[in-house]
Amino acid sequence: MDVTAMLKQFCEAVEKRDGKRFATLFAEDGVYHDLFYGAFQGRTRIAEMIDDWFHRTARDFRWDMHDPVSDGHRLYAYYTFSYVSTLPEAQGRRVGFEGVAMMTLRDGLITEYREVANVGPAFVALGFAPERVSKILAKEGAELQKAPRMKRHIA
């Protein structure tokens, strides 16, 4: 499996708003865990996430994956991601994130996608009020508390 080619297709499909192409990178039962919109399971829902959810309040996506590492079962890559926000408070600004994509693979397809992203600078660039940022981060914190790998840390 050529992970560099797969990641290039992954990014291009998002940039071109091609949810169907994007979804073909996932197993039939694959799950994409989006930081903002939650989990999307199955190719139909994953395609919908790209074609509809991603583009509701943004346009002109740019996504690059850097320095991928994979053992054939797991794939990690540092990424840079940006878009032009169409939210009123953003006033048409381009906002960017950096993060790490974490994928579980089976037979060359993604079964699970998760990410950790540095969202703070983007929230400031978007013009979000402190209360809104706090609400979003509290939701993310609540999800983190549910993660099985955090059990020892919250006991």
Backbone bond lengths (Angstrom), bond angles and torsions (degrees), N, CA, C in turn:
res aa  C-N    CA-C-N  psi(-1)  N-CA   C-N-CA  omega(-1)  CA-C   N-CA-C  phi
1 M - - - 1.448 - - 1.524 108.93 -
2 D 1.306 116.61 129.72 1.454 122.90 178.18 1.527 107.96 -94.16
3 V 1.342 117.34 96.39 1.460 120.88 -175.64 1.518 111.96 -66.91
4 T 1.315 117.47 -30.79 1.466 119.70 178.36 1.517 110.71 -63.21
5 A 1.324 117.20 -43.89 1.470 121.20 177.87 1.525 110.62 -65.75
6 M 1.321 117.09 -40.71 1.462 120.47 178.81 1.528 110.50 -61.92
7 L 1.323 117.29 -45.55 1.464 120.77 -179.21 1.525 111.47 -66.42
8 K 1.323 116.64 -34.41 1.469 119.68 176.06 1.529 110.12 -63.56
9 Q 1.328 116.86 -44.47 1.461 121.10 178.19 1.531 110.03 -63.59
10 F 1.314 117.65 -41.26 1.467 124.63 177.82 1.532 109.31 -54.09
11 C 1.335 116.00 -53.73 1.465 120.93 -176.82 1.527 111.85 -67.19
12 E 1.334 116.84 -43.52 1.467 120.36 -179.88 1.525 111.89 -61.83
13 A 1.316 116.93 -39.13 1.466 119.85 -179.49 1.525 111.01 -63.81
14 V 1.321 117.55 -39.38 1.469 120.52 176.78 1.523 109.51 -65.16
15 E 1.323 116.50 -48.36 1.460 120.42 -177.36 1.525 112.13 -61.34
16 K 1.331 117.79 -33.64 1.467 122.04 -177.87 1.525 113.00 -92.95
17 R 1.333 116.51 3.66 1.478 121.89 -178.38 1.522 110.74 55.88
18 D 1.325 114.61 48.54 1.458 121.73 -178.68 1.530 109.28 -113.50
19 G 1.326 114.89 76.34 1.453 121.10 -177.16 1.518 113.39 -59.99
20 K 1.318 116.93 -36.65 1.471 120.13 -179.20 1.531 110.19 -63.03
21 R 1.312 116.52 -46.68 1.465 120.97 178.12 1.530 110.59 -62.86
22 F 1.321 116.18 -43.43 1.462 121.40 178.97 1.530 110.19 -58.61
23 A 1.321 116.34 -46.55 1.467 121.60 -176.60 1.520 112.82 -64.10
24 T 1.338 118.30 -25.93 1.464 119.98 179.38 1.527 111.98 -67.99
25 L 1.319 117.63 -14.01 1.464 121.47 176.90 1.522 111.56 -78.81
26 F 1.324 116.67 -10.46 1.454 122.92 -177.00 1.524 110.87 -105.74
27 A 1.325 115.36 149.35 1.460 120.65 170.97 1.530 108.04 -63.92
28 E 1.328 115.96 159.05 1.477 119.99 179.82 1.531 111.97 -52.60
29 D 1.333 116.88 -37.19 1.463 121.37 -178.73 1.535 112.43 -99.70
30 G 1.337 116.33 15.68 1.456 121.04 -177.53 1.518 112.82 -62.26
31 V 1.327 114.60 156.62 1.464 121.44 -179.95 1.524 109.45 -130.14
32 Y 1.324 115.89 133.17 1.459 122.64 173.32 1.523 106.06 -111.12
33 H 1.321 115.83 117.05 1.467 121.38 178.50 1.525 107.67 -95.68
34 D 1.330 116.75 104.57 1.459 121.22 -179.60 1.521 110.04 -89.80
35 L 1.319 115.98 136.72 1.469 120.72 -178.33 1.522 112.73 -59.70
36 F 1.321 117.09 -33.98 1.458 120.29 -174.78 1.519 113.53 -99.66
37 Y 1.311 117.87 -36.80 1.460 121.27 -171.66 1.519 115.03 -105.11
38 G 1.321 117.62 -8.18 1.459 119.87 178.49 1.519 112.63 95.77
39 A 1.330 115.42 -159.68 1.467 121.76 -174.71 1.526 111.65 -91.72
40 F 1.329 114.57 139.02 1.459 122.60 175.20 1.520 106.63 -125.24
41 Q 1.331 116.47 119.09 1.465 120.32 -176.34 1.517 110.73 -114.15
42 G 1.329 114.99 137.35 1.461 121.80 179.10 1.520 110.61 89.69
43 R 1.308 115.04 152.16 1.463 120.29 -175.40 1.523 113.83 -61.14
44 T 1.325 117.43 -37.79 1.465 120.04 -179.24 1.517 110.58 -62.94
45 R 1.325 116.33 -47.08 1.476 120.55 -179.62 1.530 111.47 -68.34
46 I 1.320 117.42 -37.15 1.468 120.49 179.17 1.529 109.60 -65.83
47 A 1.318 117.74 -42.13 1.473 121.08 176.55 1.524 110.24 -61.75
48 E 1.326 116.53 -41.92 1.467 121.47 178.40 1.530 110.65 -61.06
49 M 1.321 116.58 -40.09 1.460 120.42 179.60 1.532 110.19 -57.84
50 I 1.328 116.89 -45.53 1.464 120.85 -179.18 1.527 110.52 -69.22
51 D 1.322 117.19 -51.41 1.463 121.43 -172.84 1.519 113.83 -71.63
52 D 1.321 116.86 -29.83 1.457 119.85 -175.04 1.534 111.71 -114.12
53 W 1.293 117.94 -63.96 1.461 121.80 -172.23 1.527 112.67 -60.03
54 F 1.323 117.30 -48.82 1.465 120.25 -178.16 1.527 111.30 -60.56
55 H 1.323 116.63 -35.66 1.463 120.62 -171.77 1.528 113.83 -97.23
56 R 1.311 118.07 6.78 1.468 120.40 177.94 1.521 112.00 -65.81
57 T 1.311 116.19 -39.93 1.464 119.88 -174.02 1.530 111.80 -130.92
58 A 1.331 116.60 23.47 1.459 119.90 -178.41 1.527 109.99 -155.04
59 R 1.332 114.31 160.32 1.461 120.80 176.62 1.523 108.46 -150.74
60 D 1.312 116.03 171.89 1.458 123.05 175.55 1.529 112.45 53.22
61 F 1.327 114.37 58.24 1.468 120.85 -179.52 1.528 110.93 -71.79
62 R 1.318 114.44 146.12 1.460 122.53 171.04 1.528 106.56 -135.44
63 W 1.316 116.09 128.77 1.469 119.98 -178.54 1.521 108.16 -141.41
64 D 1.315 115.99 126.12 1.454 121.92 177.97 1.517 109.28 -128.68
65 M 1.318 115.70 136.48 1.465 122.81 174.67 1.523 108.25 -105.13
66 H 1.327 115.99 136.98 1.454 121.45 -176.65 1.526 110.55 -127.06
67 D 1.317 116.20 144.74 1.467 123.53 170.37 1.528 114.29 51.34
68 P 1.335 118.47 53.32 1.465 119.85 179.97 1.531 112.38 -65.28
69 V 1.324 113.89 146.71 1.462 122.02 176.25 1.524 106.97 -133.25
70 S 1.342 116.62 129.05 1.457 119.41 -178.64 1.523 110.92 -147.42
71 D 1.329 114.34 145.86 1.459 120.15 171.85 1.527 110.52 -109.01
72 G 1.322 117.45 11.46 1.459 122.21 -178.10 1.525 113.52 93.50
73 H 1.335 116.58 -20.01 1.468 121.75 178.13 1.521 111.90 -112.82
74 R 1.302 115.82 -27.01 1.461 122.51 177.87 1.524 107.55 -131.06
75 L 1.317 114.61 146.36 1.457 121.22 178.65 1.525 108.01 -136.79
76 Y 1.316 115.06 127.46 1.456 121.90 177.58 1.522 107.85 -122.94
77 A 1.338 116.39 141.74 1.462 120.48 175.92 1.522 109.03 -152.14
78 Y 1.322 115.20 137.03 1.463 120.98 170.99 1.520 106.51 -73.95
79 Y 1.335 118.12 140.19 1.458 118.64 178.57 1.520 112.29 -134.11
80 T 1.332 113.65 156.88 1.456 122.77 167.33 1.527 106.07 -121.66
81 F 1.331 115.47 139.46 1.456 121.63 -170.60 1.519 107.27 -146.23
82 S 1.332 116.65 135.71 1.463 119.29 176.11 1.519 110.09 -149.92
83 Y 1.323 114.13 164.20 1.456 121.75 176.56 1.523 108.55 -160.32
84 V 1.324 115.19 164.84 1.450 121.22 172.78 1.521 106.52 -93.68
85 S 1.314 115.99 120.41 1.461 120.38 -178.22 1.521 110.51 -80.32
86 T 1.332 115.66 138.79 1.460 120.98 175.14 1.529 111.29 -104.65
87 L 1.335 116.56 8.81 1.465 120.11 174.68 1.528 108.63 -67.40
88 P 1.328 118.40 140.82 1.475 120.44 -176.74 1.531 113.84 -55.08
89 E 1.312 117.61 -42.97 1.463 120.05 -176.80 1.528 113.14 -69.68
90 A 1.310 117.79 -18.38 1.460 121.39 -179.85 1.528 112.47 -81.70
91 Q 1.316 116.44 -19.85 1.466 122.19 177.30 1.528 112.72 53.96
92 G 1.338 116.27 39.81 1.454 121.18 175.15 1.517 115.40 72.24
93 R 1.320 117.78 19.27 1.469 120.81 -179.45 1.529 111.36 -79.19
94 R 1.335 114.36 149.46 1.461 120.56 170.38 1.517 106.85 -83.43
95 V 1.334 115.16 132.41 1.461 120.86 178.37 1.521 108.43 -122.87
96 G 1.317 115.89 147.62 1.448 120.30 -176.97 1.507 113.14 -130.75
97 F 1.308 114.43 153.58 1.460 123.95 178.43 1.518 107.93 -129.48
98 E 1.296 115.23 158.71 1.452 121.09 164.85 1.509 106.19 -127.52
99 G 1.307 115.74 153.02 1.452 118.28 -179.32 1.514 111.91 -171.07
100 V 1.316 113.86 -172.84 1.454 122.02 176.85 1.524 107.86 -126.36
101 A 1.331 115.43 125.23 1.458 122.15 175.46 1.519 107.87 -90.45
102 M 1.334 115.76 134.79 1.460 122.01 -179.47 1.523 107.48 -126.10
103 M 1.318 115.87 116.17 1.458 120.39 -176.03 1.520 111.10 -122.73
104 T 1.317 115.02 141.22 1.456 122.08 170.40 1.524 105.99 -101.73
105 L 1.322 116.45 135.48 1.458 122.01 -174.77 1.527 111.67 -119.60
106 R 1.330 114.55 148.80 1.459 121.89 173.13 1.526 106.84 -145.01
107 D 1.325 116.37 123.34 1.467 121.89 179.76 1.529 111.96 52.76
108 G 1.329 116.31 38.23 1.455 121.37 177.08 1.516 115.19 78.99
109 L 1.336 117.75 5.29 1.462 121.63 179.28 1.535 109.64 -115.87
110 I 1.308 115.33 153.66 1.460 121.00 179.73 1.527 108.94 -80.13
111 T 1.318 116.50 124.73 1.466 119.93 174.60 1.523 111.02 -98.18
112 E 1.335 115.84 -25.84 1.465 119.16 178.00 1.523 109.24 -152.42
113 Y 1.334 115.07 133.39 1.459 121.62 175.64 1.521 107.97 -120.57
114 R 1.317 115.30 128.01 1.466 123.08 173.70 1.515 106.97 -134.82
115 E 1.323 115.00 163.36 1.450 118.44 177.54 1.517 110.72 -150.68
116 V 1.300 113.67 157.36 1.457 122.14 170.55 1.519 104.39 -121.44
117 A 1.334 117.37 126.89 1.464 120.09 -174.85 1.521 111.33 -133.80
118 N 1.304 114.44 148.73 1.452 121.89 174.52 1.526 107.22 -87.56
119 V 1.323 116.80 92.44 1.458 121.61 -172.94 1.525 113.85 -92.76
120 G 1.316 117.37 -16.93 1.463 120.96 -176.10 1.514 114.52 -52.47
121 P 1.346 119.04 -53.50 1.464 119.22 -179.61 1.535 113.33 -59.00
122 A 1.330 116.96 -34.92 1.463 119.78 179.00 1.525 111.13 -68.30
123 F 1.323 117.74 -39.05 1.462 120.19 178.38 1.517 110.86 -61.71
124 V 1.315 117.00 -39.12 1.461 120.92 176.96 1.527 109.49 -65.46
125 A 1.347 117.16 -46.18 1.463 121.13 179.47 1.527 111.97 -62.28
126 L 1.330 116.50 -32.53 1.467 120.66 178.54 1.530 112.47 -72.41
127 G 1.317 116.20 -15.91 1.467 119.80 -178.79 1.513 113.18 81.69
128 F 1.332 117.68 22.02 1.463 120.96 -179.99 1.532 110.26 -66.97
129 A 1.315 115.63 138.51 1.461 122.10 175.93 1.526 109.10 -67.17
130 P 1.314 117.76 149.24 1.474 120.28 -179.70 1.534 113.10 -53.36
131 E 1.316 118.04 -36.60 1.467 120.89 179.74 1.523 111.23 -63.96
132 R 1.325 116.58 -38.07 1.463 120.78 179.32 1.522 110.30 -68.33
133 V 1.325 116.45 -43.21 1.465 120.57 178.27 1.524 109.76 -60.56
134 S 1.320 116.06 -43.81 1.459 120.85 179.87 1.527 110.99 -60.83
135 K 1.310 117.19 -42.14 1.470 121.54 179.97 1.538 110.81 -63.68
136 I 1.320 116.54 -44.32 1.466 120.87 179.90 1.522 110.44 -63.74
137 L 1.333 116.70 -45.85 1.460 120.23 -178.58 1.531 111.39 -68.05
138 A 1.324 117.33 -33.12 1.470 119.95 176.60 1.527 110.23 -65.02
139 K 1.323 117.08 -40.09 1.468 121.41 177.53 1.529 110.00 -62.92
140 E 1.339 116.49 -43.89 1.465 120.46 178.71 1.531 110.44 -63.36
141 G 1.328 116.87 -39.92 1.461 121.18 178.00 1.516 112.22 -63.59
142 A 1.328 116.50 -39.17 1.466 120.79 178.54 1.525 110.72 -63.83
143 E 1.330 117.22 -39.80 1.462 120.99 177.66 1.528 110.65 -65.72
144 L 1.314 116.32 -40.02 1.458 120.60 178.97 1.530 110.48 -62.05
145 Q 1.299 116.64 -38.41 1.464 121.10 179.76 1.533 111.96 -62.91
146 K 1.329 117.35 -27.41 1.468 122.07 -179.20 1.528 113.07 -81.41
147 A 1.319 116.90 -16.39 1.464 120.77 -174.59 1.526 110.62 -65.46
148 P 1.336 117.26 129.96 1.477 120.24 -179.54 1.531 113.11 -54.35
149 R 1.301 117.56 -35.84 1.468 120.39 -178.37 1.527 112.86 -71.25
150 M 1.313 117.19 -9.91 1.473 121.00 179.40 1.523 112.02 -94.71
151 K 1.334 117.07 -7.57 1.455 121.16 -173.79 1.530 112.52 -50.89
152 R 1.302 117.55 -47.51 1.457 121.43 -179.11 1.540 111.65 -64.24
153 H 1.311 117.28 -27.18 1.454 121.81 -175.58 1.525 113.08 -83.97
154 I 1.304 117.12 -19.38 1.468 119.93 -177.83 1.516 113.69 -110.31
155 A 1.332 116.17 0.06 1.473 120.90 -179.33 1.523 110.80 -66.80
